Amino acid sequence: MQQPKRLSNHQAITEEMDAYLKAYMETKRFMGSVLVANGDEVILNRGYGMANLEHNIPNTPQTKFRLGSITKQFTATAILQLQEAKLLDINKSISTYLQNS
């Protein structure tokens, strides 16, 4: 009798995450692209569902998403964290931090 194939820990985790995301995709609760990494090692990099329903275009790891205004609060938080770490001063001109081209 042949032994079942043993999966590495990362392969097992990848398959579990993939199954979880596919279940959400099938119930139309998730459509998007996912990248999961551990350090420099990519564990999961896949698209789920459709990027464009009208033209039947699936999501891929290369799909570009319009982020809109949701990113503004993350940018503001990052800027204030840089100020707190004394890596920038919000009272200085932005030209202080940009290289001349």
N, C-alpha and C positions, 0 to 999 in steps of 0.2 A: 504494500500500500504506500502510495506517494504521500510525503509529508506536505501540509499546506505551506505555501510561501510565507516566510516571516518578513514582516515589514520593519524597516528601521523606524525609530521613534518619530523622526520628522515625516516619513512617508505616512505613518498612521495618523499623525496630527493633520497633515495636509488632506488626507482622505476624509477625516472627520469634519474639518472646516468646510471642505467642498460640499459634502453631503448636507451640512447645516445650511449653507448658503443656497444650494439648489432647492431645498425644501421651502425656504422663504421666497425664492424666485418663482417657484411653481404656484404658490398661493398669492402671487402678485404683491408681496409685502416688501420685496427688495429687487431693485435693478441697479446695477452699477458695476464698477471695477474694484477689485480688491488686491492689495499688495500687503503681504505679511512677511516680515523678515526677522531674522534673529542675528543681530550683528550684520555682517556682510553677506550672510547666506539667505537667499530668497527661498521662502518656504511655500508661498502660494502667490501666484500672479495670474489672475484670470478675470474675464468679464462674465457677467451674468445678466440675462434678460436682454432687452432691446435698448439700443441707444436712440433709435428712431422708429416708433411703431408704424408711422405712416408709410415709410419706405422699407420697412422690414430689415433694418440694419442692426445687427447684434452689437452689444458692448464687447470690447476687447480690452486688454491691458493698455492699449494705446488710445482709447477713446478720450476725447477732450470734453470736459464738462464746463458749462457756464456756472461759475460760482456766485456771481452777483454780489449782493451786499453782505452776505453771510461772513465773508472774510474780513470785513472791516474791524470787527471787535478783536479778532485774532492778531491782526496787524498792530492795532493800538496796544494790546497787551504786550506783544513782543517789544515794541518801542519803549514802553514804560519799564519793562524788565531790563532792557539795555541801559536805560538811564539809571535805574537802581544799581546796576553793576558798574556804573561810572564808565560805560563804553561809548556813550553819547550824551549830548546835552540838548534837550528839546528846545532850549531857548536860542540855540545857534542856527544859522542858516543851513539848509540842506546841502548847499555847495561846499560846506566844510567837509562833508563826508563823501562827496562824489569826485572822482578823478576827472581832470580836464581831458577832453577828447581831442 
